[in-house]
């Protein structure tokens, strides 16, 4: 599903954050659906070990963090829509 090198790739990501009760106890894990160039590669995948990245998963709302693993990479047309 990858396009040739030096071609733009697309990712459509639907992310649902973990849910917590009033006491701060997690009640539902985060879930994610990802399409790569229009092909579903993860469909409503439950993230049972939290969301890895900049900070540990918790009640605090954090931003979007992108990484490149030290390879040349460029990002464009990034949209964030809160539902």
N, CA, C and O atoms as CSV, one atom per row, in Angstrom:
chain,resi,resn,atom,element,x,y,z
A,1,UNK,N,N,0.800,-1.201,0.000
A,1,UNK,CA,C,0.000,0.000,0.000
A,1,UNK,C,C,0.840,1.260,0.000
A,1,UNK,O,O,0.306,2.355,-0.176
A,2,UNK,N,N,2.162,1.128,0.196
A,2,UNK,CA,C,3.034,2.299,0.152
A,2,UNK,C,C,3.229,2.752,-1.291
A,2,UNK,O,O,3.355,1.938,-2.205
A,3,UNK,N,N,3.251,4.056,-1.470
A,3,UNK,CA,C,3.588,4.607,-2.772
A,3,UNK,C,C,5.109,4.583,-2.931
A,3,UNK,O,O,5.823,4.378,-1.949
A,4,UNK,N,N,5.616,4.786,-4.145
A,4,UNK,CA,C,7.066,4.742,-4.370
A,4,UNK,C,C,7.809,5.771,-3.511
A,4,UNK,O,O,7.212,6.752,-3.066
A,5,UNK,N,N,9.109,5.551,-3.275
A,5,UNK,CA,C,9.904,6.526,-2.528
A,5,UNK,C,C,9.770,7.930,-3.127
A,5,UNK,O,O,9.640,8.097,-4.340
A,6,UNK,N,N,9.803,8.915,-2.258
A,6,UNK,CA,C,9.684,10.332,-2.590
A,6,UNK,C,C,8.273,10.738,-2.998
A,6,UNK,O,O,8.058,11.880,-3.403
A,7,UNK,N,N,7.309,9.826,-2.901
A,7,UNK,CA,C,5.900,10.157,-3.121
A,7,UNK,C,C,5.262,10.461,-1.776
A,7,UNK,O,O,5.656,9.895,-0.756
A,8,UNK,N,N,4.278,11.353,-1.770
A,8,UNK,CA,C,3.557,11.639,-0.538
A,8,UNK,C,C,2.712,10.436,-0.152
A,8,UNK,O,O,2.049,9.839,-1.000
A,9,UNK,N,N,2.736,10.088,1.101
A,9,UNK,CA,C,1.906,9.027,1.667
A,9,UNK,C,C,0.789,9.703,2.468
A,9,UNK,O,O,0.965,10.823,2.948
A,10,UNK,N,N,-0.342,9.040,2.614
A,10,UNK,CA,C,-1.409,9.604,3.450
A,10,UNK,C,C,-1.726,8.660,4.600
A,10,UNK,O,O,-1.671,7.438,4.459
A,11,UNK,N,N,-2.056,9.253,5.734
A,11,UNK,CA,C,-2.521,8.515,6.905
A,11,UNK,C,C,-3.764,9.213,7.417
A,11,UNK,O,O,-3.744,10.416,7.676
A,12,UNK,N,N,-4.823,8.477,7.561
A,12,UNK,CA,C,-6.041,8.972,8.208
A,12,UNK,C,C,-6.141,8.246,9.532
A,12,UNK,O,O,-6.221,7.018,9.570
A,13,UNK,N,N,-6.137,8.995,10.610
A,13,UNK,CA,C,-6.110,8.402,11.943
A,13,UNK,C,C,-7.308,8.882,12.741
A,13,UNK,O,O,-7.500,10.083,12.928
A,14,UNK,N,N,-8.106,7.944,13.208
A,14,UNK,CA,C,-9.207,8.232,14.138
A,14,UNK,C,C,-8.786,7.692,15.490
A,14,UNK,O,O,-8.589,6.488,15.654
A,15,UNK,N,N,-8.649,8.585,16.454
A,15,UNK,CA,C,-8.169,8.218,17.784
A,15,UNK,C,C,-9.224,8.566,18.822
A,15,UNK,O,O,-9.757,9.675,18.833
A,16,UNK,N,N,-9.518,7.619,19.685
A,16,UNK,CA,C,-10.419,7.848,20.819
A,16,UNK,C,C,-9.598,7.659,22.089
A,16,UNK,O,O,-9.059,6.582,22.345
A,17,UNK,N,N,-9.516,8.717,22.872
A,17,UNK,CA,C,-8.700,8.682,24.088
A,17,UNK,C,C,-9.304,7.727,25.111
A,17,UNK,O,O,-10.496,7.422,25.082
A,18,UNK,N,N,-8.445,7.268,26.011
A,18,UNK,CA,C,-8.904,6.443,27.134
A,18,UNK,C,C,-9.880,7.266,27.980
A,18,UNK,O,O,-9.817,8.495,28.008
A,19,UNK,N,N,-10.771,6.570,28.659
A,19,UNK,CA,C,-11.753,7.249,29.528
A,19,UNK,C,C,-11.441,6.931,30.980
A,19,UNK,O,O,-10.983,5.838,31.314
A,20,UNK,N,N,-11.699,7.904,31.825
A,20,UNK,CA,C,-11.439,7.784,33.259
A,20,UNK,C,C,-12.676,8.201,34.033
A,20,UNK,O,O,-13.441,9.055,33.585
A,21,UNK,N,N,-12.872,7.594,35.200
A,21,UNK,CA,C,-13.986,8.010,36.058
A,21,UNK,C,C,-13.553,9.208,36.906
A,21,UNK,O,O,-12.420,9.676,36.796
A,22,UNK,N,N,-14.456,9.695,37.746
A,22,UNK,CA,C,-14.184,10.877,38.557
A,22,UNK,C,C,-13.033,10.670,39.543
A,22,UNK,O,O,-12.395,11.634,39.968
A,23,UNK,N,N,-12.774,9.429,39.902
A,23,UNK,CA,C,-11.693,9.120,40.842
A,23,UNK,C,C,-10.340,8.979,40.130
A,23,UNK,O,O,-9.321,8.775,40.790
A,24,UNK,N,N,-10.318,9.085,38.791
A,24,UNK,CA,C,-9.078,8.962,38.038
A,24,UNK,C,C,-8.735,7.544,37.624
A,24,UNK,O,O,-7.637,7.294,37.126
A,25,UNK,N,N,-9.667,6.603,37.822
A,25,UNK,CA,C,-9.434,5.216,37.422
A,25,UNK,C,C,-9.839,5.037,35.955
A,25,UNK,O,O,-10.902,5.493,35.533
A,26,UNK,N,N,-8.977,4.369,35.189
A,26,UNK,CA,C,-9.294,4.147,33.773
A,26,UNK,C,C,-10.455,3.184,33.646
A,26,UNK,O,O,-10.458,2.114,34.255
A,27,UNK,N,N,-11.452,3.573,32.845
A,27,UNK,CA,C,-12.628,2.728,32.620
A,27,UNK,C,C,-12.657,2.132,31.216
A,27,UNK,O,O,-13.272,1.087,31.003
A,28,UNK,N,N,-11.999,2.782,30.254
A,28,UNK,CA,C,-11.923,2.281,28.879
A,28,UNK,C,C,-10.557,2.615,28.308
A,28,UNK,O,O,-10.041,3.712,28.521
A,29,UNK,N,N,-9.966,1.664,27.577
A,29,UNK,CA,C,-8.698,1.907,26.902
A,29,UNK,C,C,-8.900,2.797,25.686
A,29,UNK,O,O,-10.004,2.894,25.151
A,30,UNK,N,N,-7.830,3.441,25.257
A,30,UNK,CA,C,-7.848,4.210,24.019
A,30,UNK,C,C,-8.042,3.252,22.841
A,30,UNK,O,O,-7.723,2.067,22.935
A,31,UNK,N,N,-8.564,3.778,21.736
A,31,UNK,CA,C,-8.770,2.996,20.517
A,31,UNK,C,C,-8.316,3.826,19.324
A,31,UNK,O,O,-8.353,5.056,19.350
A,32,UNK,N,N,-7.882,3.118,18.268
A,32,UNK,CA,C,-7.386,3.816,17.091
A,32,UNK,C,C,-7.736,3.046,15.813
A,32,UNK,O,O,-7.683,1.817,15.773
A,33,UNK,N,N,-8.095,3.800,14.777
A,33,UNK,CA,C,-8.278,3.253,13.432
A,33,UNK,C,C,-7.343,4.037,12.523
A,33,UNK,O,O,-7.332,5.268,12.556
A,34,UNK,N,N,-6.555,3.328,11.708
A,34,UNK,CA,C,-5.594,3.986,10.827
A,34,UNK,C,C,-5.770,3.479,9.405
A,34,UNK,O,O,-5.849,2.274,9.163
A,35,UNK,N,N,-5.830,4.424,8.466
A,35,UNK,CA,C,-5.817,4.111,7.036
A,35,UNK,C,C,-4.518,4.656,6.457
A,35,UNK,O,O,-4.163,5.814,6.680
A,36,UNK,N,N,-3.816,3.808,5.712
A,36,UNK,CA,C,-2.581,4.213,5.034
A,36,UNK,C,C,-2.857,4.208,3.538
A,36,UNK,O,O,-3.114,3.156,2.953
A,37,UNK,N,N,-2.803,5.383,2.921
A,37,UNK,CA,C,-3.149,5.541,1.498
A,37,UNK,C,C,-4.506,4.918,1.192
A,37,UNK,O,O,-4.691,4.289,0.150
A,38,UNK,N,N,-5.454,5.102,2.112
A,38,UNK,CA,C,-6.828,4.645,1.902
A,38,UNK,C,C,-7.098,3.212,2.313
A,38,UNK,O,O,-8.247,2.774,2.259
A,39,UNK,N,N,-6.079,2.463,2.723
A,39,UNK,CA,C,-6.239,1.061,3.115
A,39,UNK,C,C,-6.218,0.963,4.641
A,39,UNK,O,O,-5.280,1.439,5.280
A,40,UNK,N,N,-7.251,0.348,5.225
A,40,UNK,CA,C,-7.310,0.196,6.678
A,40,UNK,C,C,-6.218,-0.769,7.127
A,40,UNK,O,O,-6.172,-1.918,6.688
A,41,UNK,N,N,-5.332,-0.288,8.013
A,41,UNK,CA,C,-4.282,-1.160,8.539
A,41,UNK,C,C,-4.513,-1.486,10.012
A,41,UNK,O,O,-4.001,-2.491,10.507
A,42,UNK,N,N,-5.276,-0.654,10.718
A,42,UNK,CA,C,-5.717,-0.937,12.089
A,42,UNK,C,C,-7.167,-0.485,12.183
A,42,UNK,O,O,-7.476,0.667,11.880
A,43,UNK,N,N,-8.047,-1.369,12.593
A,43,UNK,CA,C,-9.480,-1.064,12.640
A,43,UNK,C,C,-9.989,-1.153,14.071
A,43,UNK,O,O,-10.176,-2.243,14.612
A,44,UNK,N,N,-10.210,0.009,14.676
A,44,UNK,CA,C,-10.740,0.085,16.038
A,44,UNK,C,C,-9.867,-0.718,17.011
A,44,UNK,O,O,-10.378,-1.414,17.888
A,45,UNK,N,N,-8.564,-0.611,16.845
A,45,UNK,CA,C,-7.607,-1.342,17.660
A,45,UNK,C,C,-7.595,-0.782,19.081
A,45,UNK,O,O,-7.440,0.424,19.276
A,46,UNK,N,N,-7.758,-1.652,20.063
A,46,UNK,CA,C,-7.710,-1.247,21.461
A,46,UNK,C,C,-6.254,-1.180,21.914
A,46,UNK,O,O,-5.498,-2.136,21.742
A,47,UNK,N,N,-5.869,-0.045,22.494
A,47,UNK,CA,C,-4.503,0.149,22.976
A,47,UNK,C,C,-4.468,-0.218,24.456
A,47,UNK,O,O,-4.646,0.633,25.327
A,48,UNK,N,N,-4.238,-1.486,24.717
A,48,UNK,CA,C,-4.350,-2.022,26.079
A,48,UNK,C,C,-3.203,-1.601,26.993
A,48,UNK,O,O,-3.341,-1.653,28.215
A,49,UNK,N,N,-2.085,-1.189,26.427
A,49,UNK,CA,C,-0.921,-0.806,27.243
A,49,UNK,C,C,-0.714,0.702,27.256
A,49,UNK,O,O,0.398,1.173,27.497
A,50,UNK,N,N,-1.753,1.446,27.003
A,50,UNK,CA,C,-1.638,2.897,26.997
A,50,UNK,C,C,-1.188,3.426,25.654
A,50,UNK,O,O,-1.032,2.677,24.690
A,51,UNK,N,N,-0.985,4.718,25.607
A,51,UNK,CA,C,-0.537,5.367,24.383
A,51,UNK,C,C,0.910,5.794,24.580
A,51,UNK,O,O,1.191,6.680,25.388
A,52,UNK,N,N,1.831,5.172,23.849
A,52,UNK,CA,C,3.248,5.487,24.045
A,52,UNK,C,C,3.569,6.874,23.511
A,52,UNK,O,O,2.844,7.413,22.675
A,53,UNK,N,N,4.640,7.434,23.991
A,53,UNK,CA,C,5.058,8.719,23.452
A,53,UNK,C,C,5.652,9.636,24.488
A,53,UNK,O,O,6.306,9.206,25.438
A,54,UNK,N,N,5.407,10.907,24.279
A,54,UNK,CA,C,6.023,11.977,25.046
A,54,UNK,C,C,5.782,11.865,26.550
A,54,UNK,O,O,6.718,12.008,27.336
A,55,UNK,N,N,4.558,11.615,26.952
A,55,UNK,CA,C,4.206,11.484,28.366
A,55,UNK,C,C,3.304,10.270,28.543
A,55,UNK,O,O,2.675,9.806,27.592
A,56,UNK,N,N,3.250,9.768,29.753
A,56,UNK,CA,C,2.386,8.617,30.045
A,56,UNK,C,C,0.915,9.004,29.889
A,56,UNK,O,O,0.528,10.149,30.119
A,57,UNK,N,N,0.119,8.036,29.497
A,57,UNK,CA,C,-1.313,8.240,29.359
A,57,UNK,C,C,-1.912,8.621,30.706
A,57,UNK,O,O,-1.502,8.101,31.744
A,58,UNK,N,N,-2.876,9.523,30.688
A,58,UNK,CA,C,-3.525,9.943,31.920
A,58,UNK,C,C,-4.659,10.903,31.634
A,58,UNK,O,O,-5.114,11.025,30.497
A,59,UNK,N,N,-5.108,11.577,32.662
A,59,UNK,CA,C,-6.238,12.490,32.550
A,59,UNK,C,C,-5.922,13.745,31.739
A,59,UNK,O,O,-6.815,14.336,31.132
A,60,UNK,N,N,-4.661,14.148,31.730
A,60,UNK,CA,C,-4.256,15.386,31.060
A,60,UNK,C,C,-4.376,15.258,29.538
A,60,UNK,O,O,-3.934,14.268,28.956
A,61,UNK,N,N,-4.979,16.273,28.898
A,61,UNK,CA,C,-5.032,16.297,27.439
A,61,UNK,C,C,-3.692,16.785,26.916
A,61,UNK,O,O,-3.205,17.837,27.330
A,62,UNK,N,N,-3.098,16.028,26.012
A,62,UNK,CA,C,-1.820,16.400,25.412
A,62,UNK,C,C,-2.019,16.640,23.923
A,62,UNK,O,O,-3.082,16.345,23.377
A,63,UNK,N,N,-1.012,17.166,23.282
A,63,UNK,CA,C,-1.077,17.427,21.851
A,63,UNK,C,C,-0.716,16.203,21.035
A,63,UNK,O,O,-0.625,15.089,21.553
A,64,UNK,N,N,-0.514,16.431,19.765
A,64,UNK,CA,C,-0.101,15.396,18.829
A,64,UNK,C,C,1.411,15.442,18.704
A,64,UNK,O,O,1.980,16.508,18.469
A,65,UNK,N,N,2.070,14.302,18.858
A,65,UNK,CA,C,3.522,14.228,18.772
A,65,UNK,C,C,3.898,13.300,17.628
A,65,UNK,O,O,3.459,12.151,17.585
A,66,UNK,N,N,4.711,13.796,16.700
A,66,UNK,CA,C,5.146,13.031,15.537
A,66,UNK,C,C,6.630,12.723,15.683
A,66,UNK,O,O,7.388,13.526,16.227
A,67,UNK,N,N,7.038,11.561,15.195
A,67,UNK,CA,C,8.446,11.192,15.271
A,67,UNK,C,C,8.924,10.717,13.917
A,67,UNK,O,O,8.129,10.339,13.057
A,68,UNK,N,N,10.253,10.743,13.737
A,68,UNK,CA,C,10.785,10.403,12.416
A,68,UNK,C,C,11.879,9.346,12.452
A,68,UNK,O,O,12.369,8.963,11.390
A,69,UNK,N,N,12.283,8.861,13.604
A,69,UNK,CA,C,13.310,7.819,13.728
A,69,UNK,C,C,14.594,8.182,12.992
A,69,UNK,O,O,15.276,7.306,12.460
A,70,UNK,N,N,14.927,9.473,12.962
A,70,UNK,CA,C,16.174,10.004,12.364
A,70,UNK,C,C,16.256,9.842,10.852
A,70,UNK,O,O,17.341,9.969,10.283
A,71,UNK,N,N,15.146,9.568,10.192
A,71,UNK,CA,C,15.123,9.487,8.732
A,71,UNK,C,C,14.568,10.794,8.177
A,71,UNK,O,O,13.793,11.471,8.852
A,72,UNK,N,N,14.961,11.162,6.939
A,72,UNK,CA,C,14.385,12.368,6.343
A,72,UNK,C,C,12.878,12.200,6.198
A,72,UNK,O,O,12.410,11.199,5.654
A,73,UNK,N,N,12.133,13.161,6.677
A,73,UNK,CA,C,10.682,13.082,6.608
A,73,UNK,C,C,10.102,14.492,6.607
A,73,UNK,O,O,10.687,15.410,7.183
A,74,UNK,N,N,8.965,14.657,5.968
A,74,UNK,CA,C,8.254,15.938,5.970
A,74,UNK,C,C,6.780,15.656,6.189
A,74,UNK,O,O,6.254,14.646,5.720
A,75,UNK,N,N,6.124,16.542,6.894
A,75,UNK,CA,C,4.694,16.416,7.141
A,75,UNK,C,C,3.998,17.638,6.547
A,75,UNK,O,O,4.545,18.741,6.569
A,76,UNK,N,N,2.806,17.443,6.025
A,76,UNK,CA,C,2.004,18.573,5.537
A,76,UNK,C,C,0.530,18.224,5.675
A,76,UNK,O,O,0.168,17.054,5.798
A,77,UNK,N,N,-0.299,19.225,5.653
A,77,UNK,CA,C,-1.753,19.060,5.720
A,77,UNK,C,C,-2.178,18.209,6.912
A,77,UNK,O,O,-2.925,17.244,6.755
A,78,UNK,N,N,-1.714,18.559,8.075
A,78,UNK,CA,C,-2.104,17.839,9.298
A,78,UNK,C,C,-3.334,18.533,9.865
A,78,UNK,O,O,-3.326,19.738,10.116
A,79,UNK,N,N,-4.375,17.762,10.060
A,79,UNK,CA,C,-5.627,18.287,10.608
A,79,UNK,C,C,-5.912,17.594,11.918
A,79,UNK,O,O,-5.690,16.391,12.059
A,80,UNK,N,N,-6.394,18.340,12.857
A,80,UNK,CA,C,-6.878,17.780,14.103
A,80,UNK,C,C,-8.307,18.215,14.316
A,80,UNK,O,O,-8.598,19.411,14.339
A,81,UNK,N,N,-9.204,17.258,14.472
A,81,UNK,CA,C,-10.620,17.572,14.677
A,81,UNK,C,C,-11.069,16.913,15.968
A,81,UNK,O,O,-11.033,15.689,16.094
A,82,UNK,N,N,-11.491,17.722,16.920
A,82,UNK,CA,C,-11.964,17.172,18.188
A,82,UNK,C,C,-13.449,16.863,18.051
A,82,UNK,O,O,-14.235,17.695,17.599
A,83,UNK,N,N,-13.817,15.643,18.454
A,83,UNK,CA,C,-15.224,15.236,18.357
A,83,UNK,C,C,-15.822,15.111,19.725
A,83,UNK,O,O,-17.000,14.778,19.855
